[in-house]
Amino acid sequence: MNAVTINHAKQDLEHLIGQVISDADPVIICKENGERAVLMSLDGFNSWQETMGDGRRTTDDRRFTEEET
């Protein structure tokens, strides 16, 4: 898993998104104050949710349900 600064992420967001989708490898984004977040593909996120067994529907399922109403 790679880590980048928030400034780098802002400048190269489109590339980072493509990278996490194609590599299936999340990227850590670090703020100057030490806070961190993770950028990951939707497939990776949904898989993580299923692995955690929280019983919630995947993000795709919620999106399609909302669009149908």
C-alpha positions in Angstrom: 0.0 0.0 0.0 1.4 3.4 -1.1 1.1 6.6 0.8 1.0 10.1 -0.7 0.6 13.6 0.7 -2.8 15.4 0.4 -1.1 17.9 -2.0 0.1 15.1 -4.2 -3.4 13.6 -4.2 -5.0 16.9 -5.1 -2.7 17.4 -8.1 -2.9 13.8 -9.3 -6.4 12.5 -8.2 -7.4 11.1 -11.5 -4.2 9.1 -11.8 -4.6 7.8 -8.2 -8.2 6.7 -8.8 -7.1 4.8 -11.9 -4.2 3.3 -10.0 -6.4 2.0 -7.1 -8.9 0.6 -9.6 -6.4 -1.2 -11.8 -4.0 -2.4 -9.1 -6.7 -3.2 -6.5 -4.3 -1.6 -4.0 -5.5 1.2 -1.7 -3.5 4.4 -1.3 -3.1 6.2 2.1 -3.5 10.0 1.8 -1.7 11.9 4.6 -2.6 15.4 5.8 0.1 17.7 7.2 -1.4 17.4 10.7 -1.0 13.6 10.6 -4.5 12.6 9.8 -4.8 9.9 7.3 -7.5 8.5 5.0 -7.6 5.6 2.5 -8.5 5.8 -1.2 -9.7 2.4 -2.5 -11.8 1.1 -5.4 -15.5 0.5 -4.9 -15.0 -3.2 -5.5 -12.3 -3.3 -2.8 -14.6 -1.4 -0.4 -17.5 -3.7 -1.0 -15.3 -6.7 -0.6 -14.0 -5.3 2.7 -17.5 -4.7 4.0 -18.5 -8.3 3.1 -15.4 -9.6 4.9 -16.2 -7.5 8.0 -19.6 -9.2 8.1 -21.5 -6.1 9.1 -24.6 -7.3 7.3 -25.1 -4.0 5.3 -25.7 -4.1 1.6 -22.9 -3.1 -0.7 -22.7 0.5 -2.0 -23.8 -0.6 -5.5 -26.9 -2.2 -4.0 -27.8 1.0 -2.1 -27.2 3.1 -5.2 -29.5 1.0 -7.4 -32.2 0.9 -4.8 -32.1 4.7 -4.5 -32.2 5.2 -8.3 -35.3 2.9 -8.6 -37.4 4.9 -6.1 
